[in-house]
Structures are given as structure tokens and as C-alpha cells.
Amino acid sequence: MLGFIFGAIAGGVAAYYYRDRIGTYLNEKTPSVRDQAADKLEALGKGAEDVLDRAKARIESTVRAGQERLRSVGGSRPTID
């Protein structure tokens, strides 16, 4: 327990001493990380859009095929005995 307290104090002192360097580093690196995340989200959105377009086309063709099949069977009604 005593080691944890000393470690927390040492970490706090180091963070206080290097706060300017840490702040500069974060200000330099954060925008590029945000840009990369935005680019990845855009790519993910485009990929999802493509998948949905393909699924929509497949569903539409299946529905059309089903409609044609039902219409080709036409007027034959089952008889009840």
C-alpha cells in the first residue's frame, strides 16, 4: 500500500514537471489522430453503403422473381373436395 502511495506521488510530480512537454505533444499529435479517425469512419460509411446497395438490389431482384413466379402460375385455383 505504501508503494502505491509513493508511486502516485512520483507520478504526480513527474506530470507536473513535464506538463508543458505533455501539453505540446498532445496538441501536435491529437489533430492527426482525429483526422485518421475521421478518414476511417468515412471509409467505413462508404463500405456500409456499398453493402446496403448490394443487399437492396438482391432483395429487389428476389421480390421481382417471386412476383413473376406468382403471376406465371396465374388463375389456377385449388379445388376443395
C-alpha positions in Angstrom: 0.0 0.0 0.0 2.9 2.3 0.8 4.5 1.6 -2.6 1.2 2.6 -4.3 1.1 5.9 -2.5 4.8 6.7 -3.3 4.2 5.8 -6.9 1.1 8.0 -7.1 3.1 10.9 -5.6 6.1 10.3 -8.0 3.7 10.2 -11.0 2.0 13.4 -9.9 5.4 15.1 -9.6 6.5 13.9 -13.0 3.3 15.0 -14.6 3.6 18.4 -13.0 7.2 18.8 -14.0 6.7 17.7 -17.7 3.2 19.3 -18.1 4.4 21.7 -20.8 6.0 18.9 -22.8 3.0 16.7 -22.4 0.7 19.5 -23.5 2.8 20.3 -26.6 2.9 16.6 -27.5 -0.8 16.3 -27.2 -1.5 19.4 -29.2 0.8 18.2 -32.0 -0.5 14.6 -32.1 -4.2 14.9 -31.4 -5.2 16.6 -34.7 -3.6 13.9 -36.8 -5.2 11.1 -34.7 -8.6 12.8 -35.2 -8.1 13.1 -38.9 -7.2 9.5 -39.1 -10.3 8.5 -37.1 -12.4 10.7 -39.4 -10.9 9.1 -42.5 -11.6 5.6 -41.1 -15.2 6.5 -40.3 -15.7 7.8 -43.8 -14.3 4.6 -45.3 -16.5 2.5 -43.0 -19.5 4.5 -44.1 -18.7 4.0 -47.8 -18.3 0.3 -47.2 -21.5 0.0 -45.4 -23.3 2.0 -48.1 -22.0 -0.4 -50.7 -23.1 -3.4 -48.8 -26.6 -2.0 -48.3 -26.8 -1.1 -52.0 -25.9 -4.7 -52.9 -28.4 -6.1 -50.4 -31.1 -3.8 -51.7 -30.5 -4.9 -55.3 -30.6 -8.5 -54.3 -33.8 -8.1 -52.4 -35.5 -6.2 -55.3 -34.5 -8.9 -57.8 -35.8 -11.7 -55.4 -39.1 -9.9 -55.0 -39.4 -9.4 -58.7 -38.7 -13.0 -59.4 -41.3 -14.0 -56.8 -43.9 -11.8 -58.3 -43.2 -13.2 -61.8 -43.4 -16.7 -60.4 -46.7 -16.0 -58.8 -48.1 -14.3 -61.9 -47.0 -17.2 -64.1 -49.0 -19.7 -62.0 -51.9 -17.4 -62.8 -55.5 -18.4 -62.5 -55.2 -22.0 -61.3 -57.1 -22.3 -58.1 -57.1 -25.3 -55.9 -60.3 -27.3 -55.7 -61.9 -28.2 -52.4 -63.3 -31.7 -52.3 
